[in-house]
Amino acid sequence: MTARLLVMFGVISVSLVFGGRQFSSASLTNTEEHSSDDEGDRSCMARTESGEEVCIDELKLGSEQGQKEQAGSYKAKPLGGDIPAIRSIVDPHPAFVGIAVDPVNDVLVMADTNRKSVVSYDRRLGQVRSDETSERRRQIIGPETNIGFVAGVAVDPGRRELYAVNNDIEDTMMVWSYDSEGDAKPSRLLAVPHQAWGVALSPSRNEIAVSIELQSAIVIYRREAIGLETPVRYLRGAQTGMADPHGIYWDDQNKELAVANHGNFRGLLKNTGQGCEQVAAANVPDEGGRFQPPSITFYRATAKGDEKPLRTIQGTRTQLDWPMGIDVDAAHDEVAVANNGDNSVLIFRRTATGDVAPLRTLRGPRTGINRPMGVSIDTKNNEIWVSNFGDHTALVFAREASGNATPKRIIRSAPAGTASSGFGNPMAVAYDSKREEILVPN
């Protein structure tokens, strides 16, 4: 049996071939309804143009009778029920987004937005020359986990806990122990504002910070916050310089928060009764939406409200282009960002400000950096980790590496060369009949 399916603007064309006979339908509608007293099960029936009824189930593929008959045109009765797709486009392997390394317990944790899971590996794992899938330590996956379009992750080595935030749909932050596995319920589940992306932990302050894309904000909660608990403070407003924040890192040593911004600023919205319109917050200049260059902004750890940043790295010399995950190396006074727009990792002086060039960059074909989403610095082992969304890999380099450097080790969620669909959060689909292409916005 062969089958072909064409979907275009709500019309479905189906062609089925059974034992040499062809059945086709311009649409899934019946040409004739049978009365309730018809004999036998009509769910397998198809009707020829001459009115002959044939049960598809009774046709034997390759039968002598079928081979002798000429292919004809038939109107197929829809089978209905739980029908499997003729084909599907799906990536069965984890696709890495946020990344966090725990050098104390030798654990590497990554968010997997494709399979809707959180995966962990032994930090020491991975070989540059191996093309095989790396062995996972744990995978948290299943309906009880509440994992959806998961983005940022963070780890707490002292308590052996991991944190993950959902972006765009579920609007929650989940917490599990390092030993959680499979369809494990979170030990804590916290409701957070819509479009959370990054999460950062401050053990010294016993607080958690979450970046919110839509509102260009940072919200700070107690570390033990749960349910519908209100944040202890928030940071947002035109003067903060934040615009579509993604990566966030809490630098406990220097008592600062570092934030990576895409540059899309949207002002506050107010329901006026006739729809929503942009309005200025109290004592704040007009917050009309605007695009601005991507940036890295730094704030006091105790910052709140519409507080100005301590420093801002922004401008053409910075090379910032869709900056995603961010990490601070307080021991060496450096900050690293996953630069998704040009397949690179940029490292700046932590105290830099203005339109400054990076201290060094990781970029080039030998690096293997492919749509990087996360970065994590391991000062204990003098390494820097990069999570790739484009090809099922996480790479580790020497901390001082720069240019077109080769990674020290590679962790793979699929064999080398395995194609990736690149689906991030597909919400619609269209068909281009001229080019015979399926279009999927993410």
C-alpha positions, 0 to 999 in steps of 0.5 A: 500500500502506498499513500500520499497526502497534500494539505493546502488551505484546508483541502486534503487530497488523498490517494491510496493504492491497494492491490493495484486499485487506486482510490482518490478523494478531492476532499474527506466528504462522503458522496452518499450516506448509508442508512442505519439498517445497511448490512455489515460494517461500512467503515472499510467501504469505498465506492467506484464512480459506477456505484460499485462498493469495494471493501478496502480491507479485503483487497490483498496487496499484490494479489493476482486479481489486483495485478490484473485490474486497471487502476480506476478512480474511486471516492473513498469513504473517510475511516475516521477515528484515531488515524496515524499521520501519513508522515511527520516531521519530528526531531526525536532527540533533545535540543539544548537551550539553557546550560549550567555546570556544577563542578563540585558534584561534576554535573552538567544540566541542560534544558531540552525544549524539543523533547520538553525535558531537562537532561543531565550528564557527567561533567567529565563526559564527552570525546571530540573524536566520538560520533556516538550519542553520549550517555545521559546521567538523568532525564526528567520528562513526562506530564507530571514534570510540568516541563513545556517550552523550557528555556533557562536552567540553574544549579545549586551545588550545596543543596543539589537542586536544579531550577528550570523556567518555562517560556511562552506557554506554561509560565512556571519555574520548577525545582527538582533534586539532582536525583530526580528522573523520569516523570518526576513532580517538581519539589516546588512549582512557582508561577512566574510572568509570561515569557520567562527565559533565564533564571539565576540563583543567589545563595548569599541572598537566598533569592532567585531572579527570573528574566521576563522577555515580554515585560523587559523585566527581572522579577526576584523571589525568595529561593523557597517561593512556591505557588502564586507567591508574590516576588520580593521586588522587580526591576523594569522600566525605560531607565533600566535599559533592559529590552527583551532580556534573555540570559541572566546571571547573579554575581554573588561575589560582586553583588551584581546582576548581569543581563543579556538583552535582544533590544526589543523594548515594549512599553506597559499596556493598559486595558482602557475598556476598548482594547489595550494601549501603551501608557507610561508608568508613574513618574516614568517618561513615555514607554512607547515601544522601540528597537534598540541595539542588543546589550549587556546590562549590569545592576546592583543585586538589590536594584528595584523598580526603574533603576538605571544600570551600573554599566551597559555594553552596547554598540557596533564594536561589541558584535552582540547579535541575539545574545542568549545565555550569559555567565560571569567569571568573577575570579577572572573579571570576565563575562561570557555571552552566547551570541546566537546571531553569528554562531559565536561566544563573546568574552568581555571584561566584566567592568567594561562599559559602552561600545567596546570590543570583546576581549576574545571571541570563539567563532569558526568552523573548528569550534562547532558552535552552531546557534548557541543558546547557553554558556557556563564557566567552570573556573574550578576546571578552567573550562567554558561550556556552550550549548548548541541548539542547531545540532544536538551538541554541548561543547567544552573549551579551555577557558582562555580559548579564542578564535577558531579553537577546537573543543576539548570534549563534545556531548551529543544527544544524537549521533554526529550528523543527525539532522535537526528540525530546528523547531523552537515553538511551532504554533502555525504551519503553511504550505507553499504550493508553488515551491512545494514547501512547508513553512513553520514559524517558530 
